[in-house]
Structure formats: C-alpha cells, structure tokens
Amino acid sequence: MRLPLLALGALAAPSVAHVVHPRDDGQCKQTTVAILGAGMAGVAAAQTLHNASMDDFMILEYRDQIGGRAWHVPFGEDEEGKPYIIEMGCNWVQGLGVPGGPQNPVWTLAQVYNLSTVYSNYSNVSTYNQDGYKDYSYLMDLYDDIYDTAAAQAGVMLSDNLQDQTAKTGLAMAGWRPKEHDMEAQAVDWWEWDFEDAYTPLESSFIFGIAGNNLTENGFSDEDNFVIDQRGFNTLIHGMASTFLKPNDTRLRLNSQVTNISYSDSGVTVHSSDGSCVQAEYAITTFSLGVLQNAAIDFSPALPQWKQESIQGFTMATYTKIFLQFNETFWPSETQFLLYADPYARGYYPLFQSLSTEGFFPGSNMIFVTVTEQYAWRAERQSDEQTQAEIMAVLRKMFPDVDVPDPIHFLYPRWTTEPWAYGTYSNWPPSTSLEMHENLRANTGRLWFAGEATSPTYFGFLHGAWFEGRAAGREIGALLNGTCHANTTCHGRKHYERLHGTTPLADYSAVDGWTANSFYDFNDD
C-alpha cells in the first residue's frame, strides 16, 4: 500500500538520535518541550519532535493510560463469559480516503496497526415512532437534496465575506424547515445534523459546520468505519507512542494532574497536584476545550483577554453512547441504525445502533443508544436505573408486538464530570469567525495549544487532533532549530487583539485547507 504524503512523517521509522532524559535541577525537572496530555494530539506532537531528532521532551498525562478521549472499557459477556471491549469515546474512523489519493491519517494508522473496523452503512436505517415501525425515510432523501443547495450557498457566503448564521437559518433558506410539531421531521433533523455535530442546527455555525464536515467527507471520502477492535481504538495511539517511547520511559508521566502553568517569552513551568514541577523552554497544552473552559488549570499570568474570549466563544459538546446487552436480539438484526421519533421531545433517545448485526458482534445481543446535549446531560445527572427505565419505555414503544426483556448489562459514561475532558468534542457555534478560531489556536508566550478544537479544518475530529499535534511539534521544532517554515514565524502564531466580525478568506491563507472548495465535492469531475 502506498502511504499518502501527509502520513509519511507520522509513520517514519524511529530515528537513532540519542534520547535525552529529563534532568533534575533542584525542585523542577528540566526538559526542552513539555507536552501536556497523551491523547492523539500530544502523542502526535511528541512523535513529530522525535522524527526531527528532538527527543528531550516530557509528556504529562492526567490518567493512568495514554489515549485521551479514545477510551474503551469491558462490557457484557460473550458465549464463553468473556467481556466485549466497547468504546466510551471516539468510535469511527471518519472520511477514509481513496486509493492513490488523499487519505485520512487515522485510516492510514488503522491499516498499519491492523485495526478491526466495519463500514457504517447510513442507508441501512429503519424509522420508528411511538406506535412502532413507520417509514419516513423519504424525509432523509429530501434533507440530502436540500443540504447540497445549502452547502453551495455556504461557500458563496464565505467567499464573499458575508456574515455567518445558524445552520438552522441556512438550511431553512435552502428549503429545510421542519415544523416544531412534526416529530418525524425533527428526528430526521437530529439524525442528519446532531448525530455528527452533537449540537442542534440552531446552536451550530452554518458556514463552518458545513465546511468542517465537507473537508473530511469530500477531502478524503464519505465513508466512515466503526471500530470493533478488541484491543481498543487507542491501539493506534499506543502504536504511535511505541515508535519513540521505550518501556517505562521516564519521559512519560502518567497520573500527573497539571494544576498550574506559568509561561512567558522565555519558558514555561508546569506544576502538578503531587507537588512536582517541570520547567521547559516550550510547552504544548493538548487539554480539551472543556478543560480550558472549566478553568481546571490556573495560568500565570492569566491568559490574555483575546485568548479567554476565544476559549469561551467555542462550545464543547456532550455525545453519550448508552450500551445495553440483552439475552436475545429482539430488533431486526440486519439493520444497523434504528431512528426513533418521540412524540414530545426532539432528541429523546433518538438513535439505536445494533451491535448484533453481521460484521459487528453477531449474536452479542448488544445495542446502544446515542443522546446528545440536553439529554446527555440529563442522563448524566440521573441514576442508571432511571435512564434504563426511560430507554426501555422507548424500546417497548418501538416494538409493541414484542415482549421486550430487561437488559442483562447496562453501561454509559458521564462525560461532563470527567475532570480530564468535561465533554466529548468541540463544535463551532454560529457567528464565530475564523479570527476567533485563530485566537483559540494561537500561542501565548512559549505556551502552544493543540487538539481537535484548535484544528481550523477538522475541528471535532480525531484526525484534527493528529494534524494539530503534528503542526505544533513542527512549529516548535522549527523555533528550536531556527528553521521556521513558510507558515510559521519565529514569533509564534498570529492572533487578533481586535476582532472584525467576519474573516475574509484571503486573509486566512496561512491556514491550509480553507477555500471555497470546502463546500463542494472534491471528487466531482
């Protein structure tokens, strides 16, 4: 298999450079680059530095394992009593790529490390309401046609430097106007938008919501694969780390809860809850947007106003999968997705995905339901028993002619209470400009920021975290060796003290990928 050029750097063989271990200089350990977080962005940054023969770095990770929001747990049991491995966090490789063309680097890694995945067939969906099965799939076809019109209009708006609007407004102007009382149309609205963005169209940017999805689906491909690997999705991140970390490598500190970061134009000092500290010439924080928004870290000096406004200006979604295992598969096992239109509430346990379907875990009798935002928060605040009872009431409405049993296993995460995440992934809210996002991405002194939220082209996606970790590693490497590349000055990233509302695309040429073509099919002839 010929690897795409964008992935070659990440998968290069380890260099033979001498590993410089952190030095103890009095109270604080000394290193050149401190990397805060061992998720995809942090590990990609470290691997990039390593591939440039810069091995004097330390990675500080809050949890007892690497992987970040790529996180799995055992659940249920198979016929031999062995538990299945299910993903609490990211579950799809999205936008795989085409042979001989652009390829998602996460998909490249999936092939390198033989990750087991299954194609998600979004056409294989059955629709239900409170009375059982009812076919309203024609609404999906209608939405898809209207979306194409809306996407073209979003491209015009960006090219002409027009004011952004809500996705709800943009879709309505193209003809998609689901009535508030039409709960089947509201269910389709959730399926087509919230299922990806985890926020409603009213809470999402029209321009950047469409562009972000199109850059993945059209820049690579519109295929998504669901990860079923029993080693876990984070096998990819472990594989990346294995190219530069040795067993018990002292450059990786697990269970290290960062509490304070002091930064300046001459260096960064990082303090942890156990009283330890690390001094570095540069630092890369890969904390989630949720962690930054919840003021879980104290910064000294306080982050500048423009930085704080950018952090608070974007949104951190909550996307929760709730897993159930039964003693039988009472739903149609050949169906991947089951969409439910509740008679009273949009997004109330709206989507079930079968894991008993052929190619996934046939015979497992497992299914999971996805909830987002208000219903994800609601599930987090109530007991497992209450959530289970509500889900069972929905399933019994969907299958009125079946004696639906209670589950034998039940599990879901509570993302907004996890102090290392405070949510699942970022979303781009309406009327939030590229300038504001550039401020989110910009460094303060020698403190860099990286992660899926800082990706201007793939925000919210795991591959966005890969690209951003790689970019931060390259830029700091260039600053250290004095060979700043064309898109980086030796003073760091650009920011705006004063915002201008909209952002002319021509003024954002430093960021790769943003063109009017973000709204069109890159594969069209």
DRENFITOR-63425 format. One line per 8 residues: number of its first residue (from 0); their letters; for each residue x negated, y, z of C-alpha. Coordinates in nm, 3 decimals. Each point is the difference from the previous one (the first is absolute). Example, Ala and Ser with C-alpha at 12.3 -4.5 7.8 and 13.67 -1.06 7.14 Angstrom:
% DRENFITOR-63425
0	AS	-1.230,-0.450,0.780 | -0.137,0.344,-0.066;
This chain:
% DRENFITOR-63425
0	MRLPLLAL	0.000,0.000,0.000 | -0.132,0.343,-0.095 | 0.028,0.233,0.296 | 0.122,0.355,-0.060 | -0.261,0.269,0.033 | 0.174,0.163,0.295 | -0.039,-0.317,0.206 | -0.358,-0.088,-0.081;
8	GALAAPSV	-0.143,0.223,0.272 | 0.215,-0.161,0.266 | -0.094,-0.353,-0.099 | -0.368,0.049,-0.063 | -0.236,-0.242,0.165 | -0.140,0.117,0.334 | -0.316,0.204,-0.032 | -0.322,-0.106,0.165;
16	AHVVHPRD	-0.043,0.324,0.190 | -0.119,-0.024,0.358 | 0.292,0.011,0.246 | -0.052,0.284,0.245 | 0.177,-0.082,0.323 | 0.153,0.274,0.216 | -0.252,0.161,0.229 | 0.049,0.076,0.366;
24	DGQCKQTT	-0.102,0.357,0.078 | 0.101,0.059,0.359 | 0.374,-0.008,0.047 | 0.114,-0.020,-0.363 | -0.084,-0.249,-0.271 | -0.157,0.170,-0.302 | 0.091,-0.078,-0.359 | 0.015,0.182,-0.332;
32	VAILGAGM	0.368,-0.063,-0.083 | 0.276,-0.089,0.244 | 0.299,-0.167,-0.166 | 0.314,0.016,0.212 | 0.230,-0.289,-0.083 | -0.061,-0.342,-0.156 | 0.297,-0.015,-0.235 | -0.028,0.008,-0.378;
40	AGVAAAQT	-0.126,0.361,-0.016 | -0.260,-0.044,0.274 | -0.138,-0.325,-0.136 | -0.004,0.139,-0.357 | -0.195,0.304,0.124 | -0.254,-0.218,0.179 | -0.037,-0.230,-0.299 | -0.057,0.299,-0.226;
48	LHNASMDD	-0.274,0.132,0.227 | -0.156,-0.345,0.015 | 0.003,-0.034,-0.380 | -0.191,0.331,-0.009 | -0.261,-0.151,0.238 | 0.122,0.212,0.292 | 0.049,-0.243,0.286 | -0.036,0.227,0.301;
56	FMILEYRD	0.369,0.021,0.090 | 0.236,-0.114,0.273 | 0.364,-0.104,-0.030 | 0.223,0.061,0.302 | 0.329,-0.192,0.000 | 0.283,0.036,0.252 | 0.120,-0.359,-0.033 | -0.176,-0.332,0.059;
64	QIGGRAWH	-0.013,-0.073,-0.373 | -0.056,0.176,-0.329 | 0.271,0.048,-0.260 | 0.200,0.297,0.126 | 0.360,-0.011,-0.116 | -0.070,-0.319,-0.193 | 0.108,-0.206,0.298 | 0.143,-0.352,0.032;
72	VPFGEDEE	0.134,-0.227,0.275 | 0.114,-0.362,0.034 | 0.374,-0.055,-0.026 | 0.242,-0.291,0.010 | -0.117,-0.348,-0.090 | -0.016,-0.235,-0.295 | 0.102,-0.366,-0.007 | -0.319,-0.094,0.182;
80	GKPYIIEM	0.054,0.258,0.273 | -0.270,0.231,-0.135 | 0.084,0.374,-0.006 | 0.015,0.201,-0.320 | -0.210,0.314,-0.039 | 0.212,0.305,-0.082 | -0.097,0.360,-0.064 | 0.112,0.266,0.245;
88	GCNWVQGL	-0.150,0.272,-0.218 | -0.074,0.030,-0.371 | 0.129,-0.301,-0.194 | -0.034,0.080,-0.370 | -0.280,0.060,-0.247 | 0.172,0.273,-0.201 | -0.073,0.079,-0.363 | -0.236,-0.284,-0.092;
96	GVPGGPQN	-0.144,0.121,-0.328 | -0.036,-0.141,-0.349 | -0.265,-0.235,-0.144 | -0.287,0.202,-0.141 | 0.151,0.324,0.129 | 0.029,0.192,0.326 | 0.042,-0.228,0.298 | 0.105,0.076,0.356;
104	PVWTLAQV	-0.314,-0.052,0.214 | 0.210,-0.182,0.260 | 0.106,-0.247,-0.269 | -0.364,-0.039,-0.103 | -0.086,-0.081,0.361 | 0.295,-0.241,0.017 | -0.148,-0.194,-0.290 | -0.352,0.007,0.141;
112	YNLSTVYS	0.116,-0.141,0.335 | 0.263,-0.235,-0.148 | 0.290,0.162,0.182 | 0.326,-0.193,-0.040 | 0.275,0.222,-0.140 | 0.338,-0.038,-0.171 | 0.154,0.227,-0.262 | 0.283,0.212,0.138;
120	NYSNVSTY	0.283,-0.017,-0.252 | 0.206,0.309,0.075 | 0.255,-0.111,-0.258 | 0.071,-0.306,0.212 | 0.235,0.181,0.236 | 0.353,-0.086,0.109 | 0.235,0.268,0.131 | 0.241,-0.021,0.294;
128	NQDGYKDY	0.239,0.213,0.199 | 0.205,-0.052,0.316 | 0.223,-0.253,-0.178 | -0.279,-0.220,-0.131 | -0.156,-0.023,-0.345 | 0.092,0.275,-0.246 | -0.187,0.081,-0.317 | -0.083,0.370,-0.019;
136	SYLMDLYD	-0.335,-0.050,-0.168 | 0.118,0.220,-0.291 | -0.073,0.294,0.230 | -0.367,-0.101,0.001 | -0.009,0.013,-0.379 | 0.164,0.341,0.010 | -0.254,0.127,0.252 | -0.294,-0.128,-0.205;
144	DIYDTAAA	0.117,0.185,-0.310 | 0.053,0.321,0.195 | -0.337,-0.034,0.175 | -0.181,0.007,-0.335 | 0.167,0.333,-0.079 | -0.082,0.135,0.345 | -0.365,-0.106,-0.029 | -0.041,0.192,-0.323;
152	QAGVMLSD	0.151,0.310,0.161 | -0.234,-0.033,0.299 | -0.294,0.002,-0.241 | 0.123,0.322,-0.157 | 0.039,0.158,0.342 | -0.357,-0.081,0.099 | -0.150,0.109,-0.332 | 0.191,0.329,0.007;
160	NLQDQTAK	-0.089,0.069,0.364 | 0.363,-0.004,0.113 | 0.115,-0.030,0.360 | 0.041,-0.355,0.130 | 0.339,-0.119,0.126 | 0.143,-0.302,0.177 | 0.013,-0.328,-0.187 | 0.373,0.003,0.063;
168	TGLAMAGW	0.031,0.330,-0.191 | -0.223,-0.115,-0.284 | 0.189,-0.327,-0.042 | 0.335,0.179,0.021 | -0.101,0.241,-0.276 | -0.082,-0.304,-0.215 | 0.342,-0.152,0.073 | -0.041,-0.223,0.307;
176	RPKEHDME	0.254,0.131,0.251 | 0.117,-0.281,0.231 | 0.305,0.110,0.197 | -0.036,-0.007,0.377 | 0.292,-0.241,0.035 | -0.114,-0.232,-0.282 | -0.201,-0.236,0.218 | -0.095,-0.230,-0.288;
184	AQAVDWWE	-0.161,0.291,-0.181 | -0.161,0.105,0.328 | -0.145,-0.352,0.040 | -0.146,0.021,-0.351 | -0.136,0.346,0.083 | -0.180,-0.153,0.302 | -0.128,-0.294,-0.205 | -0.134,0.220,-0.279;
192	WDFEDAYT	-0.162,0.271,0.218 | -0.022,-0.074,0.373 | -0.125,-0.354,-0.052 | -0.321,0.151,-0.140 | -0.030,0.337,0.174 | 0.164,-0.091,0.335 | 0.165,0.343,0.000 | 0.321,0.107,-0.172;
200	PLESSFIF	-0.006,0.199,-0.326 | 0.118,0.300,0.204 | -0.319,-0.025,0.211 | -0.241,-0.068,-0.287 | -0.174,0.215,-0.258 | 0.143,-0.027,-0.349 | -0.321,0.084,-0.186 | -0.249,-0.189,0.212;
208	GIAGNNLT	0.228,-0.287,0.092 | 0.039,-0.085,-0.366 | -0.363,0.071,-0.088 | -0.134,-0.212,0.288 | 0.199,-0.303,-0.107 | -0.066,0.047,-0.371 | -0.375,0.030,0.048 | 0.004,-0.348,0.155;
216	ENGFSDED	0.267,-0.166,-0.214 | -0.105,0.152,-0.332 | -0.368,0.063,0.071 | -0.051,-0.367,0.088 | 0.321,-0.195,-0.069 | 0.354,-0.029,0.133 | -0.063,-0.345,0.149 | -0.009,-0.053,0.375;
224	NFVIDQRG	-0.114,-0.319,0.169 | 0.112,-0.105,0.347 | -0.280,-0.135,0.220 | 0.066,-0.344,0.152 | -0.361,-0.090,0.081 | -0.017,-0.183,0.332 | -0.334,0.164,0.077 | 0.179,0.336,-0.004;
232	FNTLIHGM	-0.009,0.301,-0.232 | -0.295,0.146,0.193 | -0.214,-0.283,-0.137 | -0.091,0.257,-0.266 | -0.125,0.249,0.256 | -0.191,-0.270,0.187 | -0.153,-0.105,-0.331 | -0.111,0.356,-0.075;
240	ASTFLKPN	-0.150,0.033,0.349 | -0.190,-0.328,-0.040 | -0.207,0.156,-0.279 | -0.172,0.235,0.244 | 0.075,-0.113,0.358 | -0.174,-0.295,0.161 | 0.160,-0.211,0.277 | 0.005,0.202,0.325;
248	DTRLRLNS	-0.131,0.302,-0.187 | -0.056,0.282,0.250 | 0.116,0.253,-0.259 | 0.360,-0.116,0.051 | 0.161,0.091,0.332 | 0.341,-0.158,0.054 | 0.231,0.099,0.288 | -0.136,0.353,-0.028;
256	QVTNISYS	0.275,0.254,0.065 | -0.114,0.342,-0.118 | 0.128,0.279,0.225 | -0.205,0.311,-0.090 | -0.185,0.123,-0.306 | -0.234,0.299,0.013 | -0.105,0.126,-0.342 | -0.198,0.284,-0.153;
264	DSGVTVHS	-0.204,0.081,-0.307 | -0.295,-0.187,0.149 | 0.151,-0.326,0.126 | 0.279,-0.195,0.168 | 0.031,-0.158,0.345 | 0.264,-0.267,0.057 | 0.116,-0.095,0.351 | 0.190,-0.319,0.085;
272	SDGSCVQA	0.228,-0.095,0.290 | -0.265,-0.225,0.156 | -0.231,0.299,0.053 | -0.231,-0.080,-0.290 | -0.085,0.245,-0.274 | -0.160,0.007,-0.342 | -0.189,0.289,-0.156 | -0.017,0.013,-0.380;
280	EYAITTFS	-0.103,0.234,-0.276 | 0.337,-0.062,-0.166 | 0.322,-0.176,0.093 | 0.291,-0.137,-0.203 | 0.333,-0.025,0.177 | 0.236,-0.251,-0.157 | 0.271,0.039,0.264 | 0.353,-0.029,-0.131;
288	LGVLQNAA	0.202,0.314,-0.057 | 0.215,-0.114,0.293 | -0.296,-0.002,0.237 | -0.101,0.350,-0.110 | 0.355,0.131,0.031 | 0.043,-0.141,0.350 | -0.312,0.178,0.129 | -0.143,-0.332,0.113;
296	IDFSPALP	-0.351,0.143,-0.045 | -0.135,0.323,0.151 | -0.211,0.205,-0.239 | -0.259,0.252,0.114 | 0.030,0.262,-0.126 | 0.370,-0.037,-0.075 | 0.062,-0.073,-0.365 | 0.051,0.323,-0.195;
304	QWKQESIQ	0.351,0.124,-0.066 | -0.005,-0.096,-0.368 | -0.097,-0.355,0.094 | 0.262,-0.037,0.271 | 0.271,0.131,-0.232 | -0.095,-0.251,-0.267 | 0.006,-0.288,0.249 | 0.344,0.097,0.128;
312	GFTMATYT	0.126,0.085,-0.349 | -0.007,-0.357,-0.127 | 0.210,-0.285,0.136 | -0.079,-0.342,0.143 | 0.255,-0.264,-0.092 | 0.121,-0.298,0.198 | 0.063,-0.310,-0.209 | 0.090,-0.305,0.209;
320	KIFLQFNE	0.037,-0.362,-0.106 | 0.206,-0.216,0.234 | -0.065,-0.373,-0.037 | 0.245,-0.282,0.068 | -0.039,-0.376,-0.028 | 0.304,-0.229,-0.001 | 0.046,-0.375,0.009 | 0.142,0.019,-0.353;
328	TFWPSETQ	-0.002,0.224,-0.306 | 0.364,0.112,-0.024 | -0.068,0.275,-0.258 | -0.068,-0.067,-0.372 | -0.357,-0.128,0.009 | -0.064,0.089,-0.365 | 0.053,0.370,0.074 | -0.289,0.221,0.112;
336	FLLYADPY	0.190,0.312,0.111 | 0.345,0.044,0.152 | 0.130,0.359,0.012 | 0.275,0.086,0.249 | 0.230,0.305,-0.017 | 0.127,0.075,0.348 | 0.347,0.162,0.003 | -0.099,0.272,0.245;
344	ARGYYPLF	-0.375,0.069,-0.003 | -0.258,0.034,-0.276 | -0.313,-0.201,0.078 | 0.158,-0.220,0.269 | -0.188,-0.332,-0.037 | 0.016,0.052,-0.378 | -0.246,-0.247,-0.146 | -0.075,-0.364,0.073;
352	QSLSTEGF	-0.285,-0.185,-0.168 | -0.006,-0.376,-0.009 | -0.323,-0.179,0.087 | 0.157,-0.339,-0.071 | 0.000,0.076,-0.373 | -0.221,-0.217,-0.219 | -0.354,0.138,-0.013 | 0.020,0.158,0.344;
360	FPGSNMIF	0.058,-0.239,0.294 | 0.263,-0.241,-0.138 | 0.176,-0.191,0.272 | -0.112,0.249,0.265 | 0.355,0.131,0.055 | -0.153,0.346,0.051 | 0.139,0.333,-0.108 | -0.079,0.358,0.098;
368	VTVTEQYA	0.196,0.322,-0.006 | -0.158,0.342,-0.058 | 0.110,0.318,0.172 | -0.148,0.347,-0.032 | -0.002,0.326,0.194 | 0.306,0.051,0.221 | 0.093,-0.368,0.006 | -0.362,-0.105,0.048;
376	WRAERQSD	-0.027,0.244,0.293 | 0.331,-0.129,0.136 | -0.122,-0.361,-0.013 | -0.317,0.101,0.181 | 0.192,0.158,0.287 | 0.234,-0.290,0.060 | -0.056,-0.357,0.112 | -0.072,-0.291,-0.230;
384	EQTQAEIM	0.332,-0.147,0.108 | 0.197,0.307,-0.110 | -0.180,0.020,-0.333 | 0.051,-0.371,-0.062 | 0.371,0.028,0.078 | 0.041,0.287,-0.247 | -0.183,-0.187,-0.276 | 0.204,-0.314,0.057;
392	AVLRKMFP	0.322,0.200,-0.026 | -0.118,0.128,-0.340 | -0.099,-0.346,-0.124 | 0.338,-0.139,0.100 | 0.170,0.272,-0.201 | -0.221,-0.076,-0.298 | 0.083,-0.373,0.021 | 0.358,-0.018,0.130;
400	DVDVPDPI	0.051,-0.358,-0.121 | -0.311,-0.134,0.175 | -0.041,-0.100,0.363 | -0.307,0.217,0.049 | -0.211,-0.129,0.292 | -0.207,0.205,0.240 | -0.372,0.019,-0.081 | -0.247,-0.224,0.177;
408	HFLYPRWT	-0.280,0.258,-0.027 | 0.022,0.380,-0.015 | -0.274,0.266,-0.012 | -0.072,0.356,-0.105 | -0.261,0.270,0.077 | 0.061,0.337,0.162 | -0.217,0.220,-0.215 | 0.065,0.342,0.150;
416	TEPWAYGT	-0.116,-0.117,0.342 | -0.332,-0.140,-0.123 | -0.256,0.258,0.120 | -0.241,-0.087,-0.282 | 0.263,0.063,-0.272 | 0.318,0.186,0.110 | 0.173,-0.104,-0.321 | -0.065,-0.199,-0.315;
424	YSNWPPST	-0.104,0.229,-0.287 | 0.025,0.358,-0.122 | 0.262,0.168,-0.214 | -0.016,0.324,-0.198 | 0.286,0.230,0.113 | 0.170,0.249,-0.234 | -0.153,0.341,-0.069 | -0.339,-0.113,0.129;
432	SLEMHENL	-0.261,0.110,-0.251 | -0.325,-0.144,-0.126 | -0.176,0.281,0.187 | 0.148,-0.124,0.328 | -0.112,-0.351,-0.083 | -0.349,0.123,-0.086 | -0.008,0.154,0.347 | 0.099,-0.336,0.148;
440	RANTGRLW	-0.289,-0.158,-0.186 | -0.259,0.272,0.070 | -0.282,-0.039,0.253 | -0.047,0.217,0.307 | -0.369,0.052,0.057 | -0.167,-0.338,-0.032 | 0.321,-0.187,0.076 | 0.152,-0.169,-0.306;
448	FAGEATSP	0.354,-0.139,-0.033 | 0.098,-0.310,-0.199 | 0.291,-0.243,-0.026 | 0.308,-0.070,-0.205 | 0.152,0.333,0.111 | -0.293,0.200,-0.141 | 0.021,-0.158,-0.345 | 0.149,0.255,-0.241;
456	TYFGFLHG	0.073,-0.267,-0.260 | 0.089,-0.311,0.204 | 0.126,0.137,0.332 | 0.189,-0.264,0.196 | -0.174,-0.289,-0.178 | -0.273,-0.234,0.123 | -0.201,0.065,-0.314 | 0.022,0.371,0.085;
464	AWFEGRAA	-0.186,-0.079,0.323 | -0.264,-0.192,-0.200 | -0.058,0.290,-0.239 | -0.015,0.254,0.284 | -0.243,-0.201,0.212 | -0.220,-0.044,-0.305 | 0.019,0.372,-0.082 | -0.095,0.106,0.353;
472	GREIGALL	-0.292,-0.243,0.004 | -0.127,0.129,-0.333 | 0.034,0.365,0.094 | -0.177,-0.036,0.334 | -0.266,-0.211,-0.167 | -0.053,0.278,-0.254 | -0.021,0.260,0.276 | -0.257,-0.208,0.186;
480	NGTCHANT	-0.226,-0.062,-0.298 | 0.059,0.337,-0.167 | 0.150,-0.139,-0.319 | 0.355,0.138,0.018 | 0.199,-0.122,-0.299 | 0.208,0.218,-0.226 | 0.318,-0.007,0.207 | -0.168,0.077,0.331;
488	TCHGRKHY	-0.185,0.308,0.114 | -0.266,-0.019,0.265 | 0.230,0.199,0.226 | 0.276,-0.263,0.010 | 0.353,-0.004,-0.131 | 0.204,0.302,-0.099 | 0.280,0.128,0.220 | 0.246,0.290,-0.010;
496	ERLHGTTP	0.025,0.248,0.285 | 0.301,0.149,-0.178 | 0.252,-0.214,-0.186 | 0.162,0.106,-0.325 | 0.320,-0.206,0.000 | -0.044,-0.193,-0.321 | -0.330,-0.123,-0.136 | -0.089,0.045,-0.368;
504	LADYSAVD	-0.121,-0.334,-0.128 | -0.300,0.164,-0.166 | -0.118,0.120,0.341 | -0.006,-0.356,0.129 | -0.236,-0.140,-0.259 | -0.242,-0.116,0.271 | 0.239,-0.280,0.092 | -0.005,-0.287,-0.247;
512	GWTANSFY	0.328,-0.136,-0.128 | 0.231,0.301,0.027 | 0.130,0.080,-0.347 | 0.341,0.033,-0.157 | -0.049,-0.361,-0.112 | 0.061,-0.099,0.362 | 0.369,0.003,-0.094 | -0.015,-0.211,-0.312;
520	DFNDD	-0.076,-0.360,-0.084 | -0.376,-0.015,-0.060 | 0.055,-0.309,-0.215 | 0.246,0.160,-0.243 | -0.117,-0.001,-0.359;
